């Protein structure tokens, strides 16, 4: 028989979204710096947030979940790299939160396609695309392909591509958007579109880098 201490988490704000906002503000002030040395308080709170969001997700409360996932996931993507001077002190923050962080991405994108009109969907996906950088997830693209019809998906891709116009070597956000579109084309098994999008990197990547990117296309 083992006696386990049960920790109960209660919101300090009127809503989960507001509570997440406060947590992010405190984290940016350094309140959870090197969290691993202080009984993992910040990590425990983050995990509690995801459990609370999951409960709302299970009740199909997609609009609130969309906002909560958006704030928390994008903040954590930054924090995992130590951006915004936030460092929880973990070698791989996302892995510490879950051994399958992709499940949160899946839920988040389900919320996006179910709760967003086209303009908001574009805005959210654009912001997300600029944050993932070296992180690669499958569910983001899978959900877009599963839930958006051909017309809506094409409109989203076209508007995202417009945001990359005039891209220069210094325009990292535009480059990240283009990478997202490239791997979305790969998920569609559309090699012609994949190569066309890769060619948008001419003048940005050198010849060897561009050739390597084109050769990365995988036949599923």
C-alpha positions as a Markdown table, in Angstrom:
| # | Residue | x | y | z |
|---|---|---|---|---|
| 1 | Unk | 0.0 | 0.0 | 0.0 |
| 2 | Unk | 1.3 | 3.4 | -0.9 |
| 3 | Unk | 0.1 | 6.7 | 0.3 |
| 4 | Unk | 0.2 | 9.3 | -2.4 |
| 5 | Unk | -0.1 | 13.0 | -1.9 |
| 6 | Unk | -2.9 | 14.5 | -4.0 |
| 7 | Unk | -2.3 | 18.0 | -5.4 |
| 8 | Unk | -5.3 | 19.9 | -6.3 |
| 9 | Unk | -5.0 | 22.8 | -8.8 |
| 10 | Unk | -7.4 | 25.7 | -8.7 |
| 11 | Unk | -7.5 | 28.7 | -11.0 |
| 12 | Unk | -6.6 | 32.0 | -9.5 |
| 13 | Unk | -8.4 | 33.9 | -12.3 |
| 14 | Unk | -12.0 | 33.8 | -13.5 |
| 15 | Unk | -11.2 | 31.7 | -16.6 |
| 16 | Unk | -8.6 | 29.2 | -17.7 |
| 17 | Unk | -7.5 | 31.5 | -20.5 |
| 18 | Unk | -6.9 | 34.4 | -18.0 |
| 19 | Unk | -5.0 | 32.1 | -15.7 |
| 20 | Unk | -2.7 | 31.0 | -18.6 |
| 21 | Unk | -2.1 | 34.6 | -19.4 |
| 22 | Unk | -1.0 | 35.3 | -15.9 |
| 23 | Unk | 1.3 | 32.3 | -15.8 |
| 24 | Unk | 2.9 | 33.4 | -19.1 |
| 25 | Unk | 3.4 | 36.9 | -17.7 |
| 26 | Unk | 5.0 | 35.5 | -14.5 |
| 27 | Unk | 7.2 | 33.1 | -16.5 |
| 28 | Unk | 8.5 | 36.0 | -18.6 |
| 29 | Unk | 9.4 | 37.8 | -15.4 |
| 30 | Unk | 11.6 | 34.9 | -14.5 |
| 31 | Unk | 9.3 | 33.4 | -11.8 |
| 32 | Unk | 10.0 | 29.9 | -13.0 |
| 33 | Unk | 13.6 | 30.2 | -14.1 |
| 34 | Unk | 15.5 | 26.9 | -13.6 |
| 35 | Unk | 12.2 | 25.3 | -12.6 |
| 36 | Unk | 13.9 | 21.9 | -12.4 |
| 37 | Unk | 15.7 | 23.0 | -9.3 |
| 38 | Unk | 12.6 | 24.2 | -7.5 |
| 39 | Unk | 10.4 | 21.1 | -7.3 |
| 40 | Unk | 9.2 | 21.5 | -10.9 |
| 41 | Unk | 6.5 | 23.9 | -9.9 |
| 42 | Unk | 6.1 | 25.5 | -13.4 |
| 43 | Unk | 6.2 | 22.1 | -15.1 |
| 44 | Unk | 3.4 | 20.8 | -12.8 |
| 45 | Unk | 1.3 | 23.9 | -13.6 |
| 46 | Unk | 1.8 | 23.4 | -17.3 |
| 47 | Unk | 0.7 | 19.8 | -17.1 |
| 48 | Unk | -2.4 | 20.8 | -15.1 |
| 49 | Unk | -3.3 | 23.4 | -17.7 |
| 50 | Unk | -3.2 | 20.7 | -20.5 |
| 51 | Unk | -5.4 | 18.4 | -18.3 |
| 52 | Unk | -7.9 | 21.2 | -17.9 |
| 53 | Unk | -7.9 | 22.0 | -21.6 |
| 54 | Unk | -8.4 | 18.3 | -22.4 |
| 55 | Unk | -11.5 | 18.2 | -20.2 |
| 56 | Unk | -13.0 | 21.1 | -22.1 |
| 57 | Unk | -11.9 | 19.6 | -25.4 |
| 58 | Unk | -13.7 | 16.4 | -24.4 |
| 59 | Unk | -16.9 | 18.5 | -24.0 |
| 60 | Unk | -16.4 | 20.0 | -27.5 |
| 61 | Unk | -15.7 | 23.4 | -26.1 |
| 62 | Unk | -13.6 | 24.1 | -29.1 |
| 63 | Unk | -13.6 | 27.9 | -29.0 |
| 64 | Unk | -12.2 | 28.3 | -25.5 |
| 65 | Unk | -9.8 | 25.4 | -26.1 |
| 66 | Unk | -8.5 | 27.1 | -29.3 |
| 67 | Unk | -7.6 | 30.2 | -27.4 |
| 68 | Unk | -6.0 | 28.3 | -24.5 |
| 69 | Unk | -4.0 | 26.0 | -26.7 |
| 70 | Unk | -2.9 | 28.9 | -28.9 |
| 71 | Unk | -1.5 | 30.9 | -26.0 |
| 72 | Unk | 0.1 | 27.9 | -24.2 |
| 73 | Unk | 1.6 | 26.0 | -27.1 |
| 74 | Unk | 3.1 | 29.0 | -28.8 |
| 75 | Unk | 4.6 | 30.2 | -25.5 |
| 76 | Unk | 6.1 | 26.8 | -24.9 |
| 77 | Unk | 7.6 | 26.6 | -28.4 |
| 78 | Unk | 9.4 | 29.8 | -27.6 |
| 79 | Unk | 10.3 | 28.8 | -24.1 |
| 80 | Unk | 11.7 | 25.5 | -25.2 |
| 81 | Unk | 14.3 | 27.5 | -27.2 |
| 82 | Unk | 14.9 | 30.0 | -24.4 |
| 83 | Unk | 13.3 | 32.8 | -26.4 |
| 84 | Unk | 11.8 | 35.9 | -24.7 |
| 85 | Unk | 14.3 | 35.3 | -21.9 |
| 86 | Unk | 12.2 | 32.4 | -20.6 |
| 87 | Unk | 14.2 | 29.3 | -19.5 |
| 88 | Unk | 12.6 | 26.6 | -17.3 |
| 89 | Unk | 16.0 | 24.8 | -17.2 |
| 90 | Unk | 15.0 | 21.6 | -19.0 |
| 91 | Unk | 17.1 | 20.2 | -21.8 |
| 92 | Unk | 13.9 | 19.4 | -23.7 |
| 93 | Unk | 10.9 | 21.2 | -22.2 |
| 94 | Unk | 8.3 | 19.7 | -24.6 |
| 95 | Unk | 9.5 | 16.2 | -23.8 |
| 96 | Unk | 9.2 | 16.9 | -20.1 |
| 97 | Unk | 5.6 | 18.0 | -20.5 |
| 98 | Unk | 4.6 | 14.9 | -22.5 |
| 99 | Unk | 6.2 | 12.0 | -24.3 |
| 100 | Unk | 3.8 | 12.7 | -27.1 |
| 101 | Unk | 3.5 | 16.5 | -27.5 |
| 102 | Unk | 2.0 | 16.0 | -30.9 |
| 103 | Unk | -1.3 | 15.0 | -29.3 |
| 104 | Unk | -1.6 | 18.6 | -28.1 |
| 105 | Unk | -0.9 | 19.9 | -31.6 |
| 106 | Unk | -3.6 | 17.5 | -33.0 |
| 107 | Unk | -6.2 | 18.8 | -30.5 |
| 108 | Unk | -5.2 | 22.4 | -31.2 |
| 109 | Unk | -5.6 | 22.1 | -34.9 |
| 110 | Unk | -8.9 | 20.3 | -34.5 |
| 111 | Unk | -10.0 | 23.3 | -32.5 |
| 112 | Unk | -8.8 | 25.7 | -35.2 |
| 113 | Unk | -10.6 | 24.0 | -38.0 |
| 114 | Unk | -13.8 | 23.7 | -36.0 |
| 115 | Unk | -13.9 | 27.1 | -34.3 |
| 116 | Unk | -12.2 | 29.5 | -36.7 |
| 117 | Unk | -13.6 | 31.4 | -39.7 |
| 118 | Unk | -11.2 | 31.6 | -42.6 |
| 119 | Unk | -9.4 | 34.9 | -41.6 |
| 120 | Unk | -8.8 | 33.7 | -38.0 |
| 121 | Unk | -7.6 | 30.3 | -39.2 |
| 122 | Unk | -5.1 | 32.0 | -41.5 |
| 123 | Unk | -3.9 | 34.3 | -38.7 |
| 124 | Unk | -3.5 | 31.4 | -36.2 |
| 125 | Unk | -1.7 | 29.0 | -38.7 |
| 126 | Unk | 0.6 | 31.8 | -39.8 |
| 127 | Unk | 1.6 | 32.6 | -36.3 |
| 128 | Unk | 2.1 | 28.9 | -35.5 |
| 129 | Unk | 4.2 | 28.3 | -38.6 |
| 130 | Unk | 6.6 | 31.0 | -37.5 |
| 131 | Unk | 7.1 | 29.3 | -34.1 |
| 132 | Unk | 7.7 | 25.6 | -34.8 |
| 133 | Unk | 11.1 | 26.1 | -36.5 |
| 134 | Unk | 13.2 | 23.0 | -35.7 |
| 135 | Unk | 10.2 | 21.2 | -34.2 |
| 136 | Unk | 8.4 | 18.9 | -36.6 |
| 137 | Unk | 4.9 | 17.7 | -36.0 |
| 138 | Unk | 2.7 | 15.5 | -38.2 |
| 139 | Unk | -0.8 | 16.3 | -36.8 |
| 140 | Unk | -0.9 | 20.0 | -37.8 |
| 141 | Unk | -0.8 | 19.1 | -41.5 |
| 142 | Unk | -2.9 | 15.9 | -41.1 |
| 143 | Unk | -5.7 | 17.8 | -39.5 |
| 144 | Unk | -5.7 | 20.5 | -42.1 |
| 145 | Unk | -5.9 | 17.9 | -44.9 |
| 146 | Unk | -8.6 | 15.9 | -43.1 |
| 147 | Unk | -11.0 | 18.7 | -42.2 |
| 148 | Unk | -10.6 | 21.3 | -44.9 |
| 149 | Unk | -12.1 | 20.7 | -48.3 |
| 150 | Unk | -10.1 | 21.3 | -51.4 |
| 151 | Unk | -11.4 | 24.9 | -51.9 |
| 152 | Unk | -10.7 | 26.0 | -48.3 |
| 153 | Unk | -7.3 | 24.3 | -48.2 |
| 154 | Unk | -6.3 | 25.9 | -51.5 |
| 155 | Unk | -7.4 | 29.4 | -50.2 |
| 156 | Unk | -5.4 | 28.9 | -47.0 |
| 157 | Unk | -2.3 | 27.9 | -48.9 |
| 158 | Unk | -2.7 | 30.8 | -51.4 |
| 159 | Unk | -3.0 | 33.4 | -48.6 |
| 160 | Unk | -0.1 | 31.9 | -46.7 |
| 161 | Unk | 2.1 | 32.0 | -49.8 |
| 162 | Unk | 1.2 | 35.7 | -50.3 |
| 163 | Unk | 2.7 | 36.4 | -46.9 |
| 164 | Unk | 6.1 | 35.2 | -48.2 |
| 165 | Unk | 6.2 | 37.6 | -51.1 |
| 166 | Unk | 9.4 | 39.8 | -51.2 |
| 167 | Unk | 11.1 | 37.3 | -48.9 |
| 168 | Unk | 14.8 | 38.1 | -48.2 |
| 169 | Unk | 17.5 | 36.3 | -46.3 |
| 170 | Unk | 16.7 | 38.3 | -43.1 |
| 171 | Unk | 12.9 | 37.4 | -43.3 |
| 172 | Unk | 13.0 | 34.3 | -41.0 |
| 173 | Unk | 9.3 | 34.3 | -40.3 |
| 174 | Unk | 8.5 | 34.3 | -44.1 |
| 175 | Unk | 10.9 | 31.5 | -44.6 |
| 176 | Unk | 9.2 | 29.4 | -41.8 |
| 177 | Unk | 5.8 | 30.0 | -43.4 |
| 178 | Unk | 7.3 | 28.7 | -46.7 |
| 179 | Unk | 8.7 | 25.6 | -45.0 |
| 180 | Unk | 5.3 | 24.9 | -43.5 |
| 181 | Unk | 3.8 | 25.1 | -47.0 |
| 182 | Unk | 6.5 | 22.9 | -48.5 |
| 183 | Unk | 5.9 | 20.1 | -46.0 |
| 184 | Unk | 2.1 | 20.5 | -46.4 |
| 185 | Unk | 2.6 | 19.8 | -50.1 |
| 186 | Unk | 4.7 | 16.7 | -49.2 |
| 187 | Unk | 1.9 | 15.5 | -46.9 |
| 188 | Unk | -0.5 | 15.9 | -49.9 |
| 189 | Unk | 1.9 | 13.7 | -51.9 |
| 190 | Unk | 2.1 | 16.5 | -54.5 |
| 191 | Unk | 5.7 | 16.5 | -55.7 |
| 192 | Unk | 5.2 | 19.2 | -58.4 |
| 193 | Unk | 3.8 | 21.6 | -55.8 |
| 194 | Unk | 6.6 | 20.7 | -53.4 |
| 195 | Unk | 9.3 | 21.5 | -56.0 |
| 196 | Unk | 7.6 | 24.7 | -57.0 |
| 197 | Unk | 7.5 | 25.9 | -53.4 |
| 198 | Unk | 11.1 | 24.9 | -52.9 |
| 199 | Unk | 12.0 | 27.1 | -55.9 |
| 200 | Unk | 10.7 | 30.1 | -53.9 |
| 201 | Unk | 13.9 | 29.8 | -51.9 |
| 202 | Unk | 16.1 | 30.7 | -54.9 |
| 203 | Unk | 18.4 | 33.5 | -53.8 |
| 204 | Unk | 17.8 | 32.6 | -50.2 |
| 205 | Unk | 19.4 | 29.2 | -50.0 |
| 206 | Unk | 22.6 | 28.4 | -51.9 |
| 207 | Unk | 22.4 | 25.8 | -54.7 |
| 208 | Unk | 23.5 | 22.9 | -52.5 |
| 209 | Unk | 21.0 | 23.7 | -49.8 |
| 210 | Unk | 18.2 | 24.1 | -52.3 |
| 211 | Unk | 19.0 | 20.8 | -54.0 |
| 212 | Unk | 19.1 | 19.1 | -50.6 |
| 213 | Unk | 15.6 | 20.5 | -49.7 |
| 214 | Unk | 14.2 | 19.2 | -53.0 |
| 215 | Unk | 15.7 | 15.8 | -52.5 |
| 216 | Unk | 14.1 | 15.6 | -49.0 |
| 217 | Unk | 10.7 | 14.9 | -50.7 |
| 218 | Unk | 9.5 | 11.5 | -49.5 |
| 219 | Unk | 7.2 | 9.2 | -51.3 |
| 220 | Unk | 4.7 | 7.8 | -48.8 |
